[in-house]
Amino acid sequence: MTPKPITRNTLFYGDNLPILRQHIADESIDLVYLDPPFNSNRSYNVLFKEESGASSEAQITAFDDTWHWGAQAEQLYTELVTDIDGQVGQMIGALRTAIGSNQMMAYLVMMAARLVELHRVLKPTGSLYLHCDPTASHYLKIILDTIFGLQNYRNEIIWQRTSAHANVKQKFGAVHDILLFYSKSASFTWNQQYQPYSQEYIDLFFDQVDENGRRYARRDLTASMQRASSGQLYTWRGITPPPSRCWAMSQENMDELERQGRIHWPKKEGGMPRLKMYPEDLPGAPIQDIWTDISTMHNLSAERLGYPTQKPLALLERIIQASSNPGDVVLDPFCGCGTTVHAAQRLGRRWIGIDITHLSITLQKYRLR
């Protein structure tokens, strides 16, 4: 039976693969963020709180971050190479030939099956962010290229998750994670994100100082004639724009800028006036693909819940704000301690979370309360 779109915020407890297949409708999700267990051969013991919020001394193994090739991996592999889209099957077969039937291949088979389903449930305007580390990011990118199409790759985002390590031997310190960002199509939701200008940037590019000591940059007040309207073709203060140019705004707006002291007049006679642009007039510097401004939580952070792979709220808020709008549906199929759900709730998005551990569901219920 074809699942119907989920219309309310929902937490699912169980394996995300059958849940995706049985409960999440085609093209019903606006944004997917997933932070699956990495193939790092570690077991995590978690100090957790009871649903009442009281501390518990019990140590619960949340999950084993270790993958082994066995009957389940073989079954999923057979399904991928025989029942799912031919290109995906060919790619998985080639990877197994290249790297063998080992822990890495078991991890990649598990991920490929779920990424096929996540592609199915995304709306045409939707996007997916896969959080991983350099252990398997290169293989995961091949899988995503095959499922989403090379043309829908958007970014490999580097997130510096920790400060420098002092005890590194025979290699450079590993301080970053990777976010692989793909869209379902070329027409995807995108809201440009900005960060404040650094003082170094302000000093360099806002190179003029007004009578009040405020720094500003000079910007052109003319525009191409291709943009011209009848209200932009005029002589202002005895000045006419050069050939093929017009004023960028109406004469009334130019007069208002002059009254506000926002016009820079050059010392050289006959020079063109320019607009004074102050740092606060602009949204900031567009965020690039290396993120160093969001740190992991320290031991005393108010956000910390004792979950070993917990991500900071600011990281998920940036992703959700960039790739969804209020009212959109955000899905996290490995939702852990619920940072995605928390961020989506704060930002007015609807959400669906899935996790296979009862610890995660308990933590999320506590966190949402």
C-alpha positions as YAML, in Angstrom:
chain: A
units: angstrom
residues:
- id: 1
  name: MET
  ca: [0.00, 0.00, 0.00]
- id: 2
  name: THR
  ca: [1.36, 3.43, -0.93]
- id: 3
  name: PRO
  ca: [2.03, 5.52, 2.21]
- id: 4
  name: LYS
  ca: [0.26, 8.85, 2.60]
- id: 5
  name: PRO
  ca: [2.15, 12.06, 3.45]
- id: 6
  name: ILE
  ca: [2.61, 12.54, 7.21]
- id: 7
  name: THR
  ca: [0.87, 15.72, 8.32]
- id: 8
  name: ARG
  ca: [2.12, 16.08, 11.90]
- id: 9
  name: ASN
  ca: [5.47, 15.97, 13.67]
- id: 10
  name: THR
  ca: [6.38, 12.32, 14.19]
- id: 11
  name: LEU
  ca: [9.07, 10.24, 15.89]
- id: 12
  name: PHE
  ca: [9.57, 6.67, 14.66]
- id: 13
  name: TYR
  ca: [11.34, 4.02, 16.74]
- id: 14
  name: GLY
  ca: [12.96, 1.30, 14.65]
- id: 15
  name: ASP
  ca: [15.10, 0.54, 11.60]
- id: 16
  name: ASN
  ca: [14.81, 3.45, 9.20]
- id: 17
  name: LEU
  ca: [14.87, 1.35, 6.01]
- id: 18
  name: PRO
  ca: [11.49, -0.40, 6.48]
- id: 19
  name: ILE
  ca: [10.07, 2.77, 8.06]
- id: 20
  name: LEU
  ca: [11.03, 4.81, 5.00]
- id: 21
  name: ARG
  ca: [9.51, 2.21, 2.69]
- id: 22
  name: GLN
  ca: [6.31, 1.66, 4.63]
- id: 23
  name: HIS
  ca: [5.51, 5.08, 6.08]
- id: 24
  name: ILE
  ca: [7.15, 7.93, 4.11]
- id: 25
  name: ALA
  ca: [5.35, 8.92, 0.90]
- id: 26
  name: ASP
  ca: [7.01, 9.70, -2.42]
- id: 27
  name: GLU
  ca: [8.08, 13.35, -2.83]
- id: 28
  name: SER
  ca: [6.75, 14.40, 0.59]
- id: 29
  name: ILE
  ca: [9.94, 15.73, 2.23]
- id: 30
  name: ASP
  ca: [11.57, 19.13, 1.72]
- id: 31
  name: LEU
  ca: [14.90, 18.55, 3.43]
- id: 32
  name: VAL
  ca: [16.84, 15.51, 4.62]
- id: 33
  name: TYR
  ca: [19.74, 15.71, 7.04]
- id: 34
  name: LEU
  ca: [21.39, 12.47, 8.09]
- id: 35
  name: ASP
  ca: [24.27, 11.86, 10.43]
- id: 36
  name: PRO
  ca: [24.61, 8.07, 10.28]
- id: 37
  name: PRO
  ca: [27.06, 6.19, 12.48]
- id: 38
  name: PHE
  ca: [30.45, 6.48, 10.84]
- id: 39
  name: ASN
  ca: [32.42, 3.38, 9.94]
- id: 40
  name: SER
  ca: [34.98, 4.17, 12.62]
- id: 41
  name: ASN
  ca: [35.11, 0.87, 14.55]
- id: 42
  name: ARG
  ca: [34.11, 2.41, 17.89]
- id: 43
  name: SER
  ca: [31.48, 1.53, 20.46]
- id: 44
  name: TYR
  ca: [29.89, 4.44, 22.29]
- id: 45
  name: ASN
  ca: [28.73, 4.20, 25.88]
- id: 46
  name: VAL
  ca: [26.29, 6.92, 26.78]
- id: 47
  name: LEU
  ca: [25.39, 8.41, 30.13]
- id: 48
  name: PHE
  ca: [21.71, 9.27, 29.80]
- id: 49
  name: LYS
  ca: [18.84, 10.72, 31.76]
- id: 50
  name: GLU
  ca: [15.55, 9.06, 32.55]
- id: 51
  name: GLU
  ca: [12.37, 10.45, 30.96]
- id: 52
  name: SER
  ca: [11.76, 12.35, 34.21]
- id: 53
  name: GLY
  ca: [14.99, 14.26, 33.60]
- id: 54
  name: ALA
  ca: [16.74, 12.68, 36.61]
- id: 55
  name: SER
  ca: [20.31, 11.56, 36.06]
- id: 56
  name: SER
  ca: [21.00, 7.87, 35.80]
- id: 57
  name: GLU
  ca: [24.30, 6.18, 36.60]
- id: 58
  name: ALA
  ca: [23.60, 3.46, 34.07]
- id: 59
  name: GLN
  ca: [25.81, 3.30, 31.02]
- id: 60
  name: ILE
  ca: [23.86, 2.25, 27.95]
- id: 61
  name: THR
  ca: [25.49, 1.24, 24.70]
- id: 62
  name: ALA
  ca: [23.67, 3.47, 22.22]
- id: 63
  name: PHE
  ca: [25.01, 1.78, 19.15]
- id: 64
  name: ASP
  ca: [28.02, -0.09, 17.87]
- id: 65
  name: ASP
  ca: [29.68, 2.02, 15.21]
- id: 66
  name: THR
  ca: [31.06, -1.08, 13.52]
- id: 67
  name: TRP
  ca: [29.84, -2.83, 10.39]
- id: 68
  name: HIS
  ca: [30.44, -6.41, 9.38]
- id: 69
  name: TRP
  ca: [29.81, -8.29, 6.15]
- id: 70
  name: GLY
  ca: [27.25, -10.96, 6.89]
- id: 71
  name: ALA
  ca: [23.86, -12.32, 5.83]
- id: 72
  name: GLN
  ca: [22.08, -8.97, 6.17]
- id: 73
  name: ALA
  ca: [24.70, -7.13, 4.11]
- id: 74
  name: GLU
  ca: [24.60, -9.87, 1.48]
- id: 75
  name: GLN
  ca: [20.81, -9.65, 1.28]
- id: 76
  name: LEU
  ca: [20.85, -5.86, 0.87]
- id: 77
  name: TYR
  ca: [23.62, -6.13, -1.70]
- id: 78
  name: THR
  ca: [21.60, -8.64, -3.76]
- id: 79
  name: GLU
  ca: [18.58, -6.35, -3.57]
- id: 80
  name: LEU
  ca: [20.60, -3.37, -4.78]
- id: 81
  name: VAL
  ca: [22.14, -5.17, -7.75]
- id: 82
  name: THR
  ca: [18.96, -6.95, -8.86]
- id: 83
  name: ASP
  ca: [15.86, -4.99, -7.81]
- id: 84
  name: ILE
  ca: [16.84, -1.32, -7.79]
- id: 85
  name: ASP
  ca: [17.75, 1.05, -10.64]
- id: 86
  name: GLY
  ca: [20.41, -0.46, -12.89]
- id: 87
  name: GLN
  ca: [23.03, 2.26, -12.42]
- id: 88
  name: VAL
  ca: [22.94, 1.91, -8.64]
- id: 89
  name: GLY
  ca: [23.33, -1.86, -8.90]
- id: 90
  name: GLN
  ca: [26.25, -1.52, -11.32]
- id: 91
  name: MET
  ca: [27.98, 0.99, -9.07]
- id: 92
  name: ILE
  ca: [27.58, -1.17, -5.93]
- id: 93
  name: GLY
  ca: [28.82, -4.21, -7.83]
- id: 94
  name: ALA
  ca: [31.88, -2.29, -9.01]
- id: 95
  name: LEU
  ca: [32.62, -1.09, -5.47]
- id: 96
  name: ARG
  ca: [32.47, -4.64, -4.12]
- id: 97
  name: THR
  ca: [34.83, -5.80, -6.85]
- id: 98
  name: ALA
  ca: [37.21, -2.96, -5.97]
- id: 99
  name: ILE
  ca: [37.25, -3.12, -2.17]
- id: 100
  name: GLY
  ca: [35.93, -6.62, -1.34]
- id: 101
  name: SER
  ca: [33.36, -7.98, 1.11]
- id: 102
  name: ASN
  ca: [34.48, -6.26, 4.28]
- id: 103
  name: GLN
  ca: [33.32, -3.81, 6.95]
- id: 104
  name: MET
  ca: [33.55, -0.82, 4.63]
- id: 105
  name: MET
  ca: [31.47, -2.55, 1.96]
- id: 106
  name: ALA
  ca: [28.85, -3.54, 4.56]
- id: 107
  name: TYR
  ca: [28.60, 0.11, 5.59]
- id: 108
  name: LEU
  ca: [28.29, 1.31, 1.99]
- id: 109
  name: VAL
  ca: [25.60, -1.24, 1.14]
- id: 110
  name: MET
  ca: [23.62, -0.17, 4.21]
- id: 111
  name: MET
  ca: [23.96, 3.48, 3.20]
- id: 112
  name: ALA
  ca: [23.16, 2.96, -0.49]
- id: 113
  name: ALA
  ca: [19.85, 1.22, 0.24]
- id: 114
  name: ARG
  ca: [18.76, 4.08, 2.49]
- id: 115
  name: LEU
  ca: [19.94, 6.83, 0.14]
- id: 116
  name: VAL
  ca: [17.82, 5.34, -2.64]
- id: 117
  name: GLU
  ca: [14.77, 5.66, -0.37]
- id: 118
  name: LEU
  ca: [15.70, 9.17, 0.75]
- id: 119
  name: HIS
  ca: [15.95, 10.26, -2.89]
- id: 120
  name: ARG
  ca: [12.49, 8.81, -3.49]
- id: 121
  name: VAL
  ca: [10.84, 10.71, -0.62]
- id: 122
  name: LEU
  ca: [12.39, 14.09, -1.46]
- id: 123
  name: LYS
  ca: [10.28, 16.65, -3.29]
- id: 124
  name: PRO
  ca: [11.71, 17.91, -6.62]
- id: 125
  name: THR
  ca: [12.62, 21.12, -4.76]
- id: 126
  name: GLY
  ca: [14.22, 19.21, -1.89]
- id: 127
  name: SER
  ca: [17.82, 18.79, -0.74]
- id: 128
  name: LEU
  ca: [19.87, 16.28, 1.23]
- id: 129
  name: TYR
  ca: [22.86, 16.83, 3.53]
- id: 130
  name: LEU
  ca: [24.88, 13.72, 4.43]
- id: 131
  name: HIS
  ca: [27.17, 14.18, 7.43]
- id: 132
  name: CYS
  ca: [30.22, 11.93, 7.36]
- id: 133
  name: ASP
  ca: [33.94, 11.86, 8.03]
- id: 134
  name: PRO
  ca: [36.89, 11.31, 5.65]
- id: 135
  name: THR
  ca: [36.87, 7.56, 6.40]
- id: 136
  name: ALA
  ca: [34.17, 6.92, 3.80]
- id: 137
  name: SER
  ca: [33.21, 10.31, 2.31]
- id: 138
  name: HIS
  ca: [34.85, 9.53, -1.04]
- id: 139
  name: TYR
  ca: [32.85, 6.32, -1.43]
- id: 140
  name: LEU
  ca: [29.64, 7.98, -0.27]
- id: 141
  name: LYS
  ca: [30.07, 10.73, -2.84]
- id: 142
  name: ILE
  ca: [30.25, 8.12, -5.61]
- id: 143
  name: ILE
  ca: [27.00, 6.60, -4.32]
- id: 144
  name: LEU
  ca: [25.30, 10.00, -4.12]
- id: 145
  name: ASP
  ca: [26.51, 10.96, -7.60]
- id: 146
  name: THR
  ca: [24.90, 7.80, -8.94]
- id: 147
  name: ILE
  ca: [21.58, 8.20, -7.11]
- id: 148
  name: PHE
  ca: [21.12, 11.98, -7.37]
- id: 149
  name: GLY
  ca: [23.04, 12.62, -10.59]
- id: 150
  name: LEU
  ca: [26.34, 14.45, -11.00]
- id: 151
  name: GLN
  ca: [24.46, 17.59, -12.02]
- id: 152
  name: ASN
  ca: [22.72, 17.79, -8.62]
- id: 153
  name: TYR
  ca: [25.89, 17.82, -6.52]
- id: 154
  name: ARG
  ca: [26.07, 21.21, -4.79]
- id: 155
  name: ASN
  ca: [28.84, 21.26, -2.19]
- id: 156
  name: GLU
  ca: [31.30, 19.34, -0.11]
- id: 157
  name: ILE
  ca: [31.20, 21.37, 3.10]
- id: 158
  name: ILE
  ca: [34.11, 21.13, 5.52]
- id: 159
  name: TRP
  ca: [33.09, 21.64, 9.14]
- id: 160
  name: GLN
  ca: [35.95, 22.14, 11.59]
- id: 161
  name: ARG
  ca: [34.47, 20.31, 14.53]
- id: 162
  name: THR
  ca: [37.35, 20.64, 16.99]
- id: 163
  name: SER
  ca: [40.50, 22.60, 17.68]
- id: 164
  name: ALA
  ca: [44.00, 21.39, 16.90]
- id: 165
  name: HIS
  ca: [45.24, 18.09, 18.31]
- id: 166
  name: ALA
  ca: [48.63, 18.18, 20.04]
- id: 167
  name: ASN
  ca: [49.29, 14.43, 20.19]
- id: 168
  name: VAL
  ca: [49.28, 13.67, 16.45]
- id: 169
  name: LYS
  ca: [52.01, 11.35, 15.23]
- id: 170
  name: GLN
  ca: [52.90, 10.56, 11.62]
- id: 171
  name: LYS
  ca: [49.91, 12.43, 10.15]
- id: 172
  name: PHE
  ca: [48.18, 15.80, 10.24]
- id: 173
  name: GLY
  ca: [45.55, 16.35, 12.89]
- id: 174
  name: ALA
  ca: [42.03, 15.24, 11.90]
- id: 175
  name: VAL
  ca: [39.77, 18.08, 13.01]
- id: 176
  name: HIS
  ca: [36.95, 18.16, 10.44]
- id: 177
  name: ASP
  ca: [33.80, 16.39, 9.30]
- id: 178
  name: ILE
  ca: [32.27, 16.54, 5.84]
- id: 179
  name: LEU
  ca: [28.75, 17.47, 4.73]
- id: 180
  name: LEU
  ca: [27.81, 16.30, 1.23]
- id: 181
  name: PHE
  ca: [25.04, 18.55, -0.11]
- id: 182
  name: TYR
  ca: [22.84, 17.39, -3.03]
- id: 183
  name: SER
  ca: [19.56, 18.64, -4.45]
- id: 184
  name: LYS
  ca: [16.82, 16.54, -6.04]
- id: 185
  name: SER
  ca: [16.76, 18.78, -9.13]
- id: 186
  name: ALA
  ca: [18.08, 22.07, -10.47]
- id: 187
  name: SER
  ca: [15.07, 23.92, -8.97]
- id: 188
  name: PHE
  ca: [15.71, 23.56, -5.26]
- id: 189
  name: THR
  ca: [14.98, 25.68, -2.20]
- id: 190
  name: TRP
  ca: [17.91, 27.96, -1.37]
- id: 191
  name: ASN
  ca: [18.14, 30.84, 1.10]
- id: 192
  name: GLN
  ca: [21.60, 32.39, 1.04]
- id: 193
  name: GLN
  ca: [23.18, 32.48, 4.50]
- id: 194
  name: TYR
  ca: [25.58, 35.16, 5.72]
- id: 195
  name: GLN
  ca: [28.00, 35.75, 8.56]
- id: 196
  name: PRO
  ca: [29.19, 39.08, 9.98]
- id: 197
  name: TYR
  ca: [32.12, 40.75, 8.26]
- id: 198
  name: SER
  ca: [35.43, 40.34, 10.04]
- id: 199
  name: GLN
  ca: [37.21, 43.49, 11.16]
- id: 200
  name: GLU
  ca: [39.99, 42.63, 8.70]
- id: 201
  name: TYR
  ca: [37.46, 42.58, 5.84]
- id: 202
  name: ILE
  ca: [35.88, 45.86, 6.97]
- id: 203
  name: ASP
  ca: [39.27, 47.57, 7.19]
- id: 204
  name: LEU
  ca: [40.22, 46.33, 3.71]
- id: 205
  name: PHE
  ca: [37.03, 46.87, 1.69]
- id: 206
  name: PHE
  ca: [35.27, 49.66, 3.57]
- id: 207
  name: ASP
  ca: [38.21, 51.95, 2.91]
- id: 208
  name: GLN
  ca: [36.60, 55.39, 3.40]
- id: 209
  name: VAL
  ca: [35.83, 57.17, 6.68]
- id: 210
  name: ASP
  ca: [33.03, 59.71, 7.08]
- id: 211
  name: GLU
  ca: [32.91, 62.77, 9.34]
- id: 212
  name: ASN
  ca: [31.65, 60.61, 12.22]
- id: 213
  name: GLY
  ca: [34.50, 58.12, 11.94]
- id: 214
  name: ARG
  ca: [32.35, 55.37, 10.36]
- id: 215
  name: ARG
  ca: [33.91, 53.28, 7.64]
- id: 216
  name: TYR
  ca: [32.14, 52.93, 4.30]
- id: 217
  name: ALA
  ca: [32.70, 51.65, 0.77]
- id: 218
  name: ARG
  ca: [31.81, 53.48, -2.45]
- id: 219
  name: ARG
  ca: [29.30, 51.90, -4.82]
- id: 220
  name: ASP
  ca: [28.21, 52.83, -8.33]
- id: 221
  name: LEU
  ca: [24.99, 54.84, -8.57]
- id: 222
  name: THR
  ca: [24.45, 54.03, -12.25]
- id: 223
  name: ALA
  ca: [23.01, 51.00, -14.00]
- id: 224
  name: SER
  ca: [22.99, 49.50, -17.47]
- id: 225
  name: MET
  ca: [20.56, 51.06, -19.94]
- id: 226
  name: GLN
  ca: [19.05, 47.59, -20.34]
- id: 227
  name: ARG
  ca: [17.50, 48.11, -16.89]
- id: 228
  name: ALA
  ca: [16.39, 51.66, -17.62]
- id: 229
  name: SER
  ca: [12.89, 52.95, -17.08]
- id: 230
  name: SER
  ca: [11.63, 56.43, -17.88]
- id: 231
  name: GLY
  ca: [12.21, 57.44, -14.24]
- id: 232
  name: GLN
  ca: [15.94, 56.69, -14.45]
- id: 233
  name: LEU
  ca: [16.83, 58.88, -17.45]
- id: 234
  name: TYR
  ca: [17.54, 62.37, -16.12]
- id: 235
  name: THR
  ca: [20.28, 64.87, -15.27]
- id: 236
  name: TRP
  ca: [20.93, 65.12, -11.52]
- id: 237
  name: ARG
  ca: [22.90, 67.92, -9.89]
- id: 238
  name: GLY
  ca: [24.11, 68.84, -13.37]
- id: 239
  name: ILE
  ca: [25.46, 65.32, -13.97]
- id: 240
  name: THR
  ca: [24.35, 62.90, -16.68]
- id: 241
  name: PRO
  ca: [25.49, 59.25, -16.62]
- id: 242
  name: PRO
  ca: [27.93, 58.21, -19.37]
- id: 243
  name: PRO
  ca: [26.66, 56.66, -22.62]
- id: 244
  name: SER
  ca: [24.88, 53.30, -22.23]
- id: 245
  name: ARG
  ca: [24.31, 54.02, -18.51]
- id: 246
  name: CYS
  ca: [21.42, 55.50, -16.52]
- id: 247
  name: TRP
  ca: [20.85, 56.29, -12.85]
- id: 248
  name: ALA
  ca: [20.17, 53.19, -10.73]
- id: 249
  name: MET
  ca: [17.12, 54.77, -9.08]
- id: 250
  name: SER
  ca: [14.60, 57.56, -9.37]
- id: 251
  name: GLN
  ca: [15.48, 61.24, -8.90]
- id: 252
  name: GLU
  ca: [13.39, 61.32, -5.70]
- id: 253
  name: ASN
  ca: [15.46, 58.50, -4.21]
- id: 254
  name: MET
  ca: [18.70, 60.22, -5.21]
- id: 255
  name: ASP
  ca: [17.53, 63.40, -3.49]
- id: 256
  name: GLU
  ca: [16.68, 61.44, -0.34]
- id: 257
  name: LEU
  ca: [20.14, 59.83, -0.26]
- id: 258
  name: GLU
  ca: [21.67, 63.28, -0.58]
- id: 259
  name: ARG
  ca: [19.60, 64.55, 2.37]
- id: 260
  name: GLN
  ca: [20.77, 61.55, 4.44]
- id: 261
  name: GLY
  ca: [24.43, 62.28, 3.66]
- id: 262
  name: ARG
  ca: [24.73, 58.99, 1.81]
- id: 263
  name: ILE
  ca: [26.37, 60.41, -1.34]
- id: 264
  name: HIS
  ca: [30.14, 60.38, -1.71]
- id: 265
  name: TRP
  ca: [31.28, 63.34, -3.77]
- id: 266
  name: PRO
  ca: [34.74, 62.96, -5.31]
- id: 267
  name: LYS
  ca: [37.31, 65.70, -4.78]
- id: 268
  name: LYS
  ca: [38.06, 65.82, -8.49]
- id: 269
  name: GLU
  ca: [35.70, 68.15, -10.34]
- id: 270
  name: GLY
  ca: [33.45, 66.34, -12.81]
- id: 271
  name: GLY
  ca: [33.77, 62.99, -11.02]
- id: 272
  name: MET
  ca: [30.73, 60.79, -10.60]
- id: 273
  name: PRO
  ca: [28.98, 60.73, -7.21]
- id: 274
  name: ARG
  ca: [28.84, 57.32, -5.54]
- id: 275
  name: LEU
  ca: [26.77, 55.69, -2.83]
- id: 276
  name: LYS
  ca: [28.17, 55.36, 0.69]
- id: 277
  name: MET
  ca: [27.68, 51.72, 1.76]
- id: 278
  name: TYR
  ca: [28.22, 50.97, 5.44]
- id: 279
  name: PRO
  ca: [28.84, 47.41, 6.74]
- id: 280
  name: GLU
  ca: [25.43, 47.35, 8.43]
- id: 281
  name: ASP
  ca: [23.72, 48.10, 5.10]
- id: 282
  name: LEU
  ca: [24.70, 44.66, 3.81]
- id: 283
  name: PRO
  ca: [23.65, 41.22, 5.07]
- id: 284
  name: GLY
  ca: [27.25, 40.16, 5.65]
- id: 285
  name: ALA
  ca: [29.68, 37.84, 3.93]
- id: 286
  name: PRO
  ca: [28.04, 34.91, 2.11]
- id: 287
  name: ILE
  ca: [28.94, 31.69, 3.92]
- id: 288
  name: GLN
  ca: [31.43, 29.58, 2.00]
- id: 289
  name: ASP
  ca: [32.02, 25.81, 2.03]
- id: 290
  name: ILE
  ca: [34.51, 25.79, 4.94]
- id: 291
  name: TRP
  ca: [32.75, 26.30, 8.29]
- id: 292
  name: THR
  ca: [35.03, 27.25, 11.16]
- id: 293
  name: ASP
  ca: [32.60, 29.39, 13.13]
- id: 294
  name: ILE
  ca: [30.49, 26.59, 14.67]
- id: 295
  name: SER
  ca: [32.32, 24.67, 17.37]
- id: 296
  name: THR
  ca: [31.39, 21.39, 18.96]
- id: 297
  name: MET
  ca: [29.96, 21.63, 22.43]
- id: 298
  name: HIS
  ca: [32.38, 21.77, 25.33]
- id: 299
  name: ASN
  ca: [31.86, 19.71, 28.46]
- id: 300
  name: LEU
  ca: [29.94, 22.48, 30.25]
- id: 301
  name: SER
  ca: [27.70, 23.43, 27.31]
- id: 302
  name: ALA
  ca: [24.04, 23.83, 28.23]
- id: 303
  name: GLU
  ca: [23.15, 21.90, 25.07]
- id: 304
  name: ARG
  ca: [25.10, 18.80, 26.02]
- id: 305
  name: LEU
  ca: [22.92, 15.75, 26.71]
- id: 306
  name: GLY
  ca: [25.66, 13.16, 27.16]
- id: 307
  name: TYR
  ca: [25.18, 11.71, 23.67]
- id: 308
  name: PRO
  ca: [28.61, 11.01, 22.12]
- id: 309
  name: THR
  ca: [27.93, 12.18, 18.56]
- id: 310
  name: GLN
  ca: [25.66, 15.12, 19.45]
- id: 311
  name: LYS
  ca: [25.94, 18.01, 16.98]
- id: 312
  name: PRO
  ca: [25.53, 21.68, 17.91]
- id: 313
  name: LEU
  ca: [22.17, 23.30, 17.36]
- id: 314
  name: ALA
  ca: [23.78, 26.11, 15.33]
- id: 315
  name: LEU
  ca: [24.98, 23.62, 12.71]
- id: 316
  name: LEU
  ca: [21.49, 22.27, 12.05]
- id: 317
  name: GLU
  ca: [19.90, 25.71, 12.17]
- id: 318
  name: ARG
  ca: [22.22, 26.89, 9.40]
- id: 319
  name: ILE
  ca: [21.35, 23.92, 7.19]
- id: 320
  name: ILE
  ca: [17.61, 24.17, 7.84]
- id: 321
  name: GLN
  ca: [17.51, 27.92, 7.23]
- id: 322
  name: ALA
  ca: [19.50, 27.58, 4.00]
- id: 323
  name: SER
  ca: [17.54, 24.72, 2.44]
- id: 324
  name: SER
  ca: [13.96, 24.97, 3.70]
- id: 325
  name: ASN
  ca: [11.23, 27.49, 4.50]
- id: 326
  name: PRO
  ca: [8.82, 27.74, 7.44]
- id: 327
  name: GLY
  ca: [6.20, 25.00, 7.22]
- id: 328
  name: ASP
  ca: [8.44, 22.67, 5.19]
- id: 329
  name: VAL
  ca: [9.05, 19.08, 6.31]
- id: 330
  name: VAL
  ca: [12.51, 18.12, 7.58]
- id: 331
  name: LEU
  ca: [13.46, 14.44, 7.91]
- id: 332
  name: ASP
  ca: [16.33, 12.97, 9.93]
- id: 333
  name: PRO
  ca: [16.49, 9.17, 9.57]
- id: 334
  name: PHE
  ca: [19.33, 8.79, 12.11]
- id: 335
  name: CYS
  ca: [18.08, 11.43, 14.52]
- id: 336
  name: GLY
  ca: [20.12, 10.38, 17.57]
- id: 337
  name: CYS
  ca: [19.57, 12.82, 20.42]
- id: 338
  name: GLY
  ca: [17.30, 15.01, 18.28]
- id: 339
  name: THR
  ca: [19.29, 18.10, 17.32]
- id: 340
  name: THR
  ca: [17.62, 18.19, 13.90]
- id: 341
  name: VAL
  ca: [14.17, 17.88, 15.46]
- id: 342
  name: HIS
  ca: [15.02, 20.58, 18.01]
- id: 343
  name: ALA
  ca: [16.27, 22.98, 15.30]
- id: 344
  name: ALA
  ca: [13.29, 22.30, 13.04]
- id: 345
  name: GLN
  ca: [10.86, 22.94, 15.90]
- id: 346
  name: ARG
  ca: [12.56, 26.24, 16.80]
- id: 347
  name: LEU
  ca: [12.53, 27.42, 13.18]
- id: 348
  name: GLY
  ca: [8.87, 26.64, 12.46]
- id: 349
  name: ARG
  ca: [9.39, 23.59, 10.27]
- id: 350
  name: ARG
  ca: [7.53, 20.31, 10.50]
- id: 351
  name: TRP
  ca: [9.71, 17.30, 11.22]
- id: 352
  name: ILE
  ca: [10.02, 13.52, 11.10]
- id: 353
  name: GLY
  ca: [12.67, 11.71, 13.12]
- id: 354
  name: ILE
  ca: [13.68, 8.05, 13.02]
- id: 355
  name: ASP
  ca: [16.08, 6.16, 15.29]
- id: 356
  name: ILE
  ca: [16.70, 2.53, 16.13]
- id: 357
  name: THR
  ca: [17.72, 3.02, 19.79]
- id: 358
  name: HIS
  ca: [15.29, 3.52, 22.65]
- id: 359
  name: LEU
  ca: [17.88, 5.81, 24.23]
- id: 360
  name: SER
  ca: [17.53, 8.26, 21.34]
- id: 361
  name: ILE
  ca: [13.75, 8.34, 21.52]
- id: 362
  name: THR
  ca: [13.88, 8.87, 25.31]
- id: 363
  name: LEU
  ca: [16.36, 11.71, 24.92]
- id: 364
  name: GLN
  ca: [14.25, 13.40, 22.24]
- id: 365
  name: LYS
  ca: [11.06, 13.19, 24.28]
- id: 366
  name: TYR
  ca: [12.91, 14.72, 27.23]
- id: 367
  name: ARG
  ca: [14.45, 17.41, 25.02]
- id: 368
  name: LEU
  ca: [11.16, 18.36, 23.36]
- id: 369
  name: ARG
  ca: [9.40, 18.65, 26.71]
...
